[in-house]
Amino acid sequence: MHFRGLSLQFHLSKISQMRGILLHLVLVSQISLKGPELILF
């Protein structure tokens, strides 16, 4: 039970990490697409 909880926590941290990377990539692509427009926002 304890080990299972640990693995679940590990998976959750992994998912949040991947989500953060995904958001960062989206943000970078948005900035490269719009350029100065996004910075003014």
PAKETOR-501510 format. One record per atom (N, C-alpha, C, O, CB): residue in three letters; residue number from 0; x, z, y; atom name. Coordinates in nm, 3 decimals. Glycine has a CB too. Layout:
// residues N
ATOM   pavo   balo        c1        c3        c2   lonu
ATOM    ALA    NUM         X         Z         Y     CA
...
// end
This chain:
// residues 41
ATOM   pavo   balo        c1        c3        c2   lonu
ATOM    MET      0     0.084     0.000    -0.121      N
ATOM    MET      0     0.000     0.000     0.000     CA
ATOM    MET      0     0.087     0.000     0.126      C
ATOM    MET      0     0.064    -0.076     0.220      O
ATOM    MET      0    -0.095     0.123     0.000     CB
ATOM    HIS      1     0.189     0.087     0.124      N
ATOM    HIS      1     0.278     0.097     0.240     CA
ATOM    HIS      1     0.355    -0.032     0.260      C
ATOM    HIS      1     0.370    -0.082     0.371      O
ATOM    HIS      1     0.375     0.215     0.225     CB
ATOM    PHE      2     0.404    -0.087     0.148      N
ATOM    PHE      2     0.481    -0.212     0.154     CA
ATOM    PHE      2     0.394    -0.326     0.206      C
ATOM    PHE      2     0.440    -0.411     0.282      O
ATOM    PHE      2     0.538    -0.248     0.015     CB
ATOM    ARG      3     0.269    -0.326     0.163      N
ATOM    ARG      3     0.176    -0.430     0.206     CA
ATOM    ARG      3     0.154    -0.423     0.357      C
ATOM    ARG      3     0.150    -0.525     0.426      O
ATOM    ARG      3     0.042    -0.417     0.131     CB
ATOM    GLY      4     0.139    -0.301     0.406      N
ATOM    GLY      4     0.120    -0.283     0.550     CA
ATOM    GLY      4     0.241    -0.333     0.627      C
ATOM    GLY      4     0.227    -0.393     0.734      O
ATOM    GLY      4     0.093    -0.137     0.582     CB
ATOM    LEU      5     0.359    -0.306     0.574      N
ATOM    LEU      5     0.483    -0.351     0.639     CA
ATOM    LEU      5     0.489    -0.504     0.644      C
ATOM    LEU      5     0.525    -0.562     0.746      O
ATOM    LEU      5     0.605    -0.296     0.566     CB
ATOM    SER      6     0.453    -0.568     0.532      N
ATOM    SER      6     0.458    -0.714     0.527     CA
ATOM    SER      6     0.356    -0.773     0.624      C
ATOM    SER      6     0.383    -0.874     0.689      O
ATOM    SER      6     0.431    -0.766     0.383     CB
ATOM    LEU      7     0.240    -0.709     0.634      N
ATOM    LEU      7     0.137    -0.755     0.726     CA
ATOM    LEU      7     0.186    -0.746     0.870      C
ATOM    LEU      7     0.168    -0.839     0.949      O
ATOM    LEU      7     0.008    -0.673     0.708     CB
ATOM    GLN      8     0.248    -0.634     0.903      N
ATOM    GLN      8     0.303    -0.615     1.037     CA
ATOM    GLN      8     0.410    -0.720     1.067      C
ATOM    GLN      8     0.417    -0.773     1.178      O
ATOM    GLN      8     0.363    -0.474     1.052     CB
ATOM    PHE      9     0.492    -0.750     0.966      N
ATOM    PHE      9     0.597    -0.850     0.981     CA
ATOM    PHE      9     0.537    -0.987     1.008      C
ATOM    PHE      9     0.584    -1.061     1.094      O
ATOM    PHE      9     0.686    -0.854     0.855     CB
ATOM    HIS     10     0.431    -1.020     0.933      N
ATOM    HIS     10     0.363    -1.149     0.952     CA
ATOM    HIS     10     0.302    -1.158     1.092      C
ATOM    HIS     10     0.309    -1.262     1.157      O
ATOM    HIS     10     0.254    -1.169     0.844     CB
ATOM    LEU     11     0.243    -1.047     1.137      N
ATOM    LEU     11     0.182    -1.046     1.270     CA
ATOM    LEU     11     0.286    -1.067     1.378      C
ATOM    LEU     11     0.263    -1.143     1.473      O
ATOM    LEU     11     0.108    -0.914     1.294     CB
ATOM    SER     12     0.400    -1.001     1.365      N
ATOM    SER     12     0.507    -1.018     1.464     CA
ATOM    SER     12     0.559    -1.161     1.462      C
ATOM    SER     12     0.589    -1.219     1.567      O
ATOM    SER     12     0.622    -0.919     1.438     CB
ATOM    LYS     13     0.569    -1.218     1.341      N
ATOM    LYS     13     0.614    -1.356     1.328     CA
ATOM    LYS     13     0.515    -1.450     1.397      C
ATOM    LYS     13     0.556    -1.542     1.469      O
ATOM    LYS     13     0.628    -1.393     1.178     CB
ATOM    ILE     14     0.386    -1.426     1.375      N
ATOM    ILE     14     0.282    -1.511     1.434     CA
ATOM    ILE     14     0.287    -1.502     1.586      C
ATOM    ILE     14     0.280    -1.604     1.655      O
ATOM    ILE     14     0.141    -1.470     1.383     CB
ATOM    SER     15     0.298    -1.380     1.639      N
ATOM    SER     15     0.303    -1.363     1.784     CA
ATOM    SER     15     0.428    -1.429     1.842      C
ATOM    SER     15     0.425    -1.485     1.951      O
ATOM    SER     15     0.299    -1.213     1.820     CB
ATOM    GLN     16     0.538    -1.422     1.767      N
ATOM    GLN     16     0.663    -1.485     1.811     CA
ATOM    GLN     16     0.645    -1.636     1.817      C
ATOM    GLN     16     0.686    -1.700     1.914      O
ATOM    GLN     16     0.780    -1.448     1.717     CB
ATOM    MET     17     0.584    -1.693     1.713      N
ATOM    MET     17     0.561    -1.837     1.708     CA
ATOM    MET     17     0.466    -1.880     1.818      C
ATOM    MET     17     0.483    -1.985     1.880      O
ATOM    MET     17     0.505    -1.878     1.570     CB
ATOM    ARG     18     0.364    -1.796     1.844      N
ATOM    ARG     18     0.268    -1.826     1.950     CA
ATOM    ARG     18     0.338    -1.827     2.086      C
ATOM    ARG     18     0.311    -1.912     2.170      O
ATOM    ARG     18     0.153    -1.724     1.950     CB
ATOM    GLY     19     0.429    -1.731     2.105      N
ATOM    GLY     19     0.504    -1.726     2.229     CA
ATOM    GLY     19     0.590    -1.850     2.249      C
ATOM    GLY     19     0.597    -1.905     2.359      O
ATOM    GLY     19     0.592    -1.603     2.232     CB
ATOM    ILE     20     0.655    -1.893     2.141      N
ATOM    ILE     20     0.737    -2.015     2.148     CA
ATOM    ILE     20     0.649    -2.135     2.179      C
ATOM    ILE     20     0.686    -2.221     2.259      O
ATOM    ILE     20     0.814    -2.037     2.014     CB
ATOM    LEU     21     0.532    -2.141     2.115      N
ATOM    LEU     21     0.439    -2.252     2.137     CA
ATOM    LEU     21     0.394    -2.256     2.282      C
ATOM    LEU     21     0.392    -2.361     2.345      O
ATOM    LEU     21     0.317    -2.241     2.043     CB
ATOM    LEU     22     0.358    -2.138     2.335      N
ATOM    LEU     22     0.315    -2.131     2.475     CA
ATOM    LEU     22     0.426    -2.174     2.568      C
ATOM    LEU     22     0.402    -2.244     2.666      O
ATOM    LEU     22     0.270    -1.989     2.509     CB
ATOM    HIS     23     0.548    -2.133     2.538      N
ATOM    HIS     23     0.663    -2.170     2.619     CA
ATOM    HIS     23     0.684    -2.321     2.618      C
ATOM    HIS     23     0.709    -2.381     2.722      O
ATOM    HIS     23     0.790    -2.099     2.569     CB
ATOM    LEU     24     0.672    -2.382     2.499      N
ATOM    LEU     24     0.688    -2.527     2.487     CA
ATOM    LEU     24     0.581    -2.600     2.566      C
ATOM    LEU     24     0.609    -2.698     2.633      O
ATOM    LEU     24     0.683    -2.570     2.340     CB
ATOM    VAL     25     0.458    -2.551     2.557      N
ATOM    VAL     25     0.347    -2.612     2.632     CA
ATOM    VAL     25     0.373    -2.602     2.781      C
ATOM    VAL     25     0.352    -2.698     2.856      O
ATOM    VAL     25     0.212    -2.545     2.596     CB
ATOM    LEU     26     0.418    -2.484     2.824      N
ATOM    LEU     26     0.447    -2.463     2.966     CA
ATOM    LEU     26     0.557    -2.557     3.014      C
ATOM    LEU     26     0.546    -2.617     3.121      O
ATOM    LEU     26     0.488    -2.316     2.990     CB
ATOM    VAL     27     0.663    -2.569     2.935      N
ATOM    VAL     27     0.775    -2.658     2.970     CA
ATOM    VAL     27     0.728    -2.803     2.980      C
ATOM    VAL     27     0.765    -2.874     3.073      O
ATOM    VAL     27     0.889    -2.646     2.867     CB
ATOM    SER     28     0.646    -2.846     2.883      N
ATOM    SER     28     0.596    -2.984     2.885     CA
ATOM    SER     28     0.505    -3.006     3.005      C
ATOM    SER     28     0.508    -3.113     3.067      O
ATOM    SER     28     0.521    -3.016     2.753     CB
ATOM    GLN     29     0.423    -2.905     3.038      N
ATOM    GLN     29     0.336    -2.915     3.155     CA
ATOM    GLN     29     0.419    -2.929     3.282      C
ATOM    GLN     29     0.387    -3.011     3.369      O
ATOM    GLN     29     0.243    -2.792     3.165     CB
ATOM    ILE     30     0.524    -2.850     3.293      N
ATOM    ILE     30     0.610    -2.854     3.411     CA
ATOM    ILE     30     0.680    -2.989     3.421      C
ATOM    ILE     30     0.689    -3.047     3.530      O
ATOM    ILE     30     0.714    -2.740     3.407     CB
ATOM    SER     31     0.729    -3.039     3.308      N
ATOM    SER     31     0.800    -3.168     3.309     CA
ATOM    SER     31     0.704    -3.282     3.342      C
ATOM    SER     31     0.744    -3.383     3.400      O
ATOM    SER     31     0.869    -3.193     3.174     CB
ATOM    LEU     32     0.576    -3.266     3.303      N
ATOM    LEU     32     0.476    -3.370     3.330     CA
ATOM    LEU     32     0.433    -3.368     3.477      C
ATOM    LEU     32     0.432    -3.472     3.543      O
ATOM    LEU     32     0.354    -3.351     3.239     CB
ATOM    LYS     33     0.398    -3.249     3.525      N
ATOM    LYS     33     0.344    -3.239     3.661     CA
ATOM    LYS     33     0.453    -3.220     3.766      C
ATOM    LYS     33     0.439    -3.265     3.880      O
ATOM    LYS     33     0.246    -3.124     3.669     CB
ATOM    GLY     34     0.561    -3.153     3.726      N
ATOM    GLY     34     0.671    -3.132     3.818     CA
ATOM    GLY     34     0.637    -3.033     3.929      C
ATOM    GLY     34     0.586    -2.924     3.901      O
ATOM    GLY     34     0.713    -3.262     3.878     CB
ATOM    PRO     35     0.664    -3.069     4.055      N
ATOM    PRO     35     0.645    -2.979     4.169     CA
ATOM    PRO     35     0.500    -2.934     4.187      C
ATOM    PRO     35     0.475    -2.829     4.245      O
ATOM    PRO     35     0.692    -3.046     4.296     CB
ATOM    GLU     36     0.405    -3.013     4.138      N
ATOM    GLU     36     0.264    -2.977     4.151     CA
ATOM    GLU     36     0.235    -2.841     4.090      C
ATOM    GLU     36     0.167    -2.758     4.151      O
ATOM    GLU     36     0.175    -3.083     4.084     CB
ATOM    LEU     37     0.290    -2.818     3.968      N
ATOM    LEU     37     0.264    -2.694     3.896     CA
ATOM    LEU     37     0.329    -2.575     3.967      C
ATOM    LEU     37     0.273    -2.465     3.968      O
ATOM    LEU     37     0.316    -2.704     3.752     CB
ATOM    ILE     38     0.445    -2.598     4.026      N
ATOM    ILE     38     0.516    -2.490     4.095     CA
ATOM    ILE     38     0.436    -2.443     4.217      C
ATOM    ILE     38     0.437    -2.325     4.250      O
ATOM    ILE     38     0.657    -2.536     4.138     CB
ATOM    LEU     39     0.367    -2.535     4.283      N
ATOM    LEU     39     0.288    -2.500     4.400     CA
ATOM    LEU     39     0.168    -2.414     4.364      C
ATOM    LEU     39     0.117    -2.340     4.448      O
ATOM    LEU     39     0.243    -2.625     4.471     CB
ATOM    PHE     40     0.122    -2.425     4.239      N
ATOM    PHE     40     0.002    -2.353     4.197     CA
ATOM    PHE     40     0.015    -2.204     4.216      C
ATOM    PHE     40    -0.078    -2.130     4.185      O
ATOM    PHE     40    -0.029    -2.383     4.053     CB
// end
